[in-house]
Amino acid sequence: MSGIRVALVGNPNVGKTSLFNVLCDSNADVGNYAGVTVERREGQLSKRLGPHEPITIVDLPGCYSLTALSEDESIPFRVLSGAEGPLPDAIILVLDASNLARNLYLALQVFELGLPTLVALNMVDVARDAGLPCDAQALCARLEVPVVETVAREGRGARELVAALADLRKRARFPQSVVPGPKEPDLAEALQRLAPLGVARARWFLTSAAADLVTARDAQPEHAAVLERLDPATCRRAARQLIALRYARVDELLDALGHTQLLRDGAPTMSFSTRVDKILTHRVLGLAVFVGIMSLVFISIFSWAEPFIGAIEGAIGWLSSTVSSLLGPGLFTDLVTQGVIAGAGNVIVFVPQIALLFLFIGLLEDSGYLARAAFLLDRLMSRLGLHGRAFIPLLSGYACAIPAIMGTRTIGSWKDRLVTILMIPYMSCSARLPIYALVIGALFVSHDPWFSRAVDQGLVLLGMYLLSTVSALVAGFIYKRTILRSETPPLVLELPPYRLPRLRNIGRQVYERTKDFVRGAATVILACTILLWAVLSFPRSETHAGEGGPTQIARSYGGRLAQTLEPVLEPIGQDWRVGVGILGSFAAREVLVSTLGLVYGMEADEDDPVELRAAIREARNPNTGAPQHTPLSGLALMVFFVYACQCMSTLAVVRRETRSWRWPLFMLGSMTLVAYVAAWIVFQGGRALGF
Amino acid sequence: MAATLAGLGVGPRGTVVAVDGDDAMAIRLLEMGFVPETSVRVVKVAPLGDPLEIQVRGYHLSLRRREAARIRLRLE
C-alpha cells in the first residue's frame, strides 16, 4: 500500500468510471465495503501519466449528495471523513461540465470537508456542443480550487490532472460552507449546537437526521449526544434551509458562469436524447423496442453462450481423459478427473454466460438505455414492490441463475436486491431443461393413452415454465411483505443523455466481474464437487456395472443415504435411484441425467439418453411389479425440480454476493421444503384423483 | 387544491413552492434540486401511465406520480 490516497468523487453518469480507468491502467482492486453491497474500487495511479509518488485512487460510488438517505449512501461520506478506511489525502471531484446546475450541489458539500480538492471539469466537449460556456479559469476563480478540463472518455486532460495533483497537496485547505443569514435562524441555531462535530460532519448529521436516517453505527456516542440536544422540528427546518442555501449558492455560481439563461430554456444537453426518446420511450414503439432488446439479451445468454460452453466442456472432457490415460486407472485418477477437473469445469462453464450478461448490462447502462428500461417497466415492477432495474436479472434467470444473481448489482436497495436474488432460482434456468426433456421423453409417451392423449409433451414443458414464473413472482411478493419487508423503493431516476458506450470501460467491467466470480465462487464449487464425488464413490466396491447386483453408486454413502431416505421419497412418487440422481444433480442440475445413468448401470449420453429413457420406462417396483415411474411420478419429479434449489453454484454465488452463508442456506432450506411439498401435492393429489 | 407536479401535465412550466413531508424522500427531492423557486416541467408520461419524466435544473429525472404529488407548484 502506498501512502497517498486520493478519493474520486462525483455524480453518477459524469464519466467518473472512465476517468478512473484512464488514471489507473487496468490494475483495479475491486471489492465491497463491509456490511453493504456497495462496490469498492481502488487502483494505483498510472506512471504513464507523468512522474509522481505512488498514489492510490479510491473510486467512490457515484452520488448526487453526501447525505445518507440509506445505508449504502452513507459510504461516500464515511470514506471522505475517515470513518471508513484512512482519511483521504486529497479529493478529485469530477464535475459534468454540461450539468453544473446539479453537479455543483455535491461540490459544495465536498468543499465543506476541508480536504485538498481538485476539480476535473469533465465532458467539456459535450458542454461546448450544447452551447454551454465552460471556462475552467472562471470556475477556478469562483470555487477557489484548481480546475482541469478533461474528456475522460478520450483520455484528454489526464496528464494535466496528474500534474495538478502533485501541486495540490502543497496547498492547505479549510472547510468552506454557506453561511446562514437572518432568513435562516433555525440553521444558525442548529449549526451552533452541532459545532463540536466539525463543519462537514455537523451539516451531514443535520440533513441525515432530518431524514431520520443516521444509522446507529454512524453516530458515535458523543455525536449522538450532541444530536439529541437538537429539537426535531428545528432540525428539519434547518436541513431545508441548508439545502436551499446551498442551491442559492449554486445559482450564484451559474449566474457568474453564464449558464442561467441557457438553463431557463430547458435542458441543453438533452435535445438529441429527447428526439431519440420519441421512439425509445414511445407508448407503443418504446415497448416494442424494449421487448426486442430483452429478447436479444435473453437469446444471447440462452443460446449464444452455447458454443463457448460446448467448447469448455469439450476441453474439460479432453483434459480429463488425457489425465486419466496418463495416470492410469485408480482412485487418485478419479479424484483428479471427477473431482478436481470436473469441479474446475463447473466453475469455468459459467464464464461465457456471465461475460455475455455483463456485456449487455454494460452496453445498456453506458448508453443510457438501462435508465429508460427502468422508466418503461417501473409501473409493473413497482406493483411487485421492486425497482424497474430488477427486470433484467429476473429475465436472465431463465437462462442461468449465476449471472442473473450477479446482475442484481445494479439494484440500489439491499433488501430489494436480496428479494430479487431469492426470486431468481425459481426461474426455470436452462440447466433444468435436460431434466424436463428426460422425464417428458421417458414418461409422457402414449403407453398410458388416457393420460397422455390429453397432455401434449410441449404443453407439459410450457406448464413447467409457467409454474416457475408464477412461483418466482409469488415468492417475491411474499418476501417483500414478510422477512424482507420494505417500502417500494422510491424512483428518483436520472434519465441521462444517450451516449455511445465505451467498449474499453465495458470490457473492463466484464473482465472484473468474471474474475470476481471465478475467485469468489471457485473454492466452494470445487469443494462441493469433490465432496459429492467422494459421497458417490466411497466405500469402494469390486463389482462393476454389467455384472449384476448393485452398482458401485448404489453401495456408496450417497446410494445408502438415498435408500435410507426412500420412505421420504416414496410419498412423492420417487425411489432411491431418483434419490441418488437428486443428490448427484446438486453439482449441476443436468448431472441428473448422467447420475441416473450410473445408477441404472449404463453410460448415458446426455444429449440423447435413449437407453436411459427406456430403462426408466421399464423399471418395475420390486414389491408390486407395477411400473416404478408413471407420468404422475414424472410430473412430481419435474415439479420438484421447478422448486428445488438443486445447484451448488447458485448457493456459492449467493454466498459470494451476500457475504454470508445465512441466505444461501435459507434459500436451500426453503426451496427444498417448497419443492417437497409441491411434489407431494402433485403425487398424492393426482393419486387421489385416480391417475 | 394547490397545483402539484403530478397534476401539471405535459408541457407547461411550474415553479416549485415547497416539498411536502418530513421523511427521507423530502430531503432527497430537495437535494435533487426541487428547492423553492426552481422551474420544472413534465416532459413525458411513461407508456404505462407512471412514472413521469421531469425536467429540472437542466437535466431529466423520472419520478412516480406519488412523489411528484408532494412537490407543490405555482404555475408560470
Contacts between the chains, C-beta under 8 A, distances in Angstrom:
chain1	res1	chain2	res2	distance
A	64	B	31	6.4
A	64	B	32	6.1
A	65	B	31	4.4
A	67	B	27	6.4
A	67	B	31	6.1
A	69	B	24	4.6
A	69	B	27	6.5
A	69	B	28	5.4
A	70	B	24	7.7
A	99	B	58	5.8
A	99	B	59	5.4
A	101	B	33	7.2
A	101	B	57	4.0
A	101	B	58	4.4
A	101	B	59	7.4
A	102	B	32	7.4
A	102	B	33	5.6
A	102	B	57	5.1
A	102	B	58	7.1
A	102	B	59	5.8
A	105	B	31	6.8
A	105	B	33	7.2
A	207	B	27	6.0
A	207	B	31	7.6
A	210	B	22	7.7
A	210	B	27	5.7
A	211	B	23	6.5
A	211	B	24	3.8
A	211	B	26	7.6
A	211	B	27	4.3
A	211	B	28	7.6
A	212	B	23	6.8
A	212	B	24	6.7
A	213	B	24	5.6
A	236	B	22	5.6
A	239	B	27	6.4
A	240	B	30	6.5
A	243	B	27	7.3
A	243	B	30	4.6
A	243	B	31	5.9
A	243	B	35	6.2
A	244	B	30	7.5
A	244	B	35	4.8
A	244	B	36	6.5
A	247	B	33	6.8
A	247	B	35	4.5
A	247	B	38	7.6
A	259	B	58	7.8
A	262	B	58	7.9
A	263	B	57	6.8
A	263	B	58	4.4
A	264	B	39	6.9
A	266	B	41	7.6
A	266	B	55	6.2
A	266	B	58	7.8
A	267	B	55	5.4
A	267	B	58	4.9
A	267	B	59	5.7
A	267	B	60	6.1
A	268	B	58	6.7
A	269	B	58	7.3
A	269	B	59	7.7
A	270	B	55	7.5
A	270	B	59	7.2
A	270	B	60	5.6
A	273	B	60	7.6
A	274	B	43	7.0
A	277	B	44	7.1
A	277	B	53	7.9
A	281	B	44	6.4
A	281	B	46	6.9
A	281	B	47	7.1
A	281	B	53	7.3
A	282	B	47	7.3
A	283	B	47	4.4
A	284	B	47	7.5
A	286	B	47	5.7
A	287	B	47	5.6
A	371	B	62	7.5
A	374	B	62	7.7
A	375	B	46	5.5
A	375	B	51	6.5
A	375	B	53	6.9
A	375	B	62	5.0
A	376	B	46	6.1
A	376	B	47	6.2
A	376	B	48	7.5
A	378	B	46	6.7
A	378	B	48	7.9
A	378	B	50	6.9
A	378	B	51	5.3
A	378	B	62	7.5
A	378	B	64	7.1
A	379	B	46	6.6
A	379	B	48	3.7
A	379	B	49	6.4
A	379	B	50	5.0
A	379	B	51	7.5
A	380	B	48	6.8
A	382	B	50	7.8
A	382	B	64	7.1
A	490	B	25	5.5
A	490	B	28	7.0
A	490	B	64	7.5
A	490	B	67	6.1
A	491	B	51	5.5
A	491	B	62	6.0
A	491	B	63	6.3
A	491	B	64	5.0
A	491	B	67	7.2
A	492	B	28	5.8
A	492	B	29	7.2
A	492	B	32	6.0
A	492	B	61	6.7
A	492	B	62	7.7
A	492	B	63	6.3
A	492	B	67	7.3
A	493	B	51	7.8
A	493	B	61	6.8
A	493	B	62	4.2
A	493	B	63	8.0
A	494	B	59	6.5
A	494	B	60	7.1
A	494	B	61	5.6
A	494	B	62	7.7
A	495	B	53	6.1
A	495	B	60	4.3
A	495	B	61	6.8
A	495	B	62	5.7
A	496	B	59	7.8
A	496	B	60	7.9
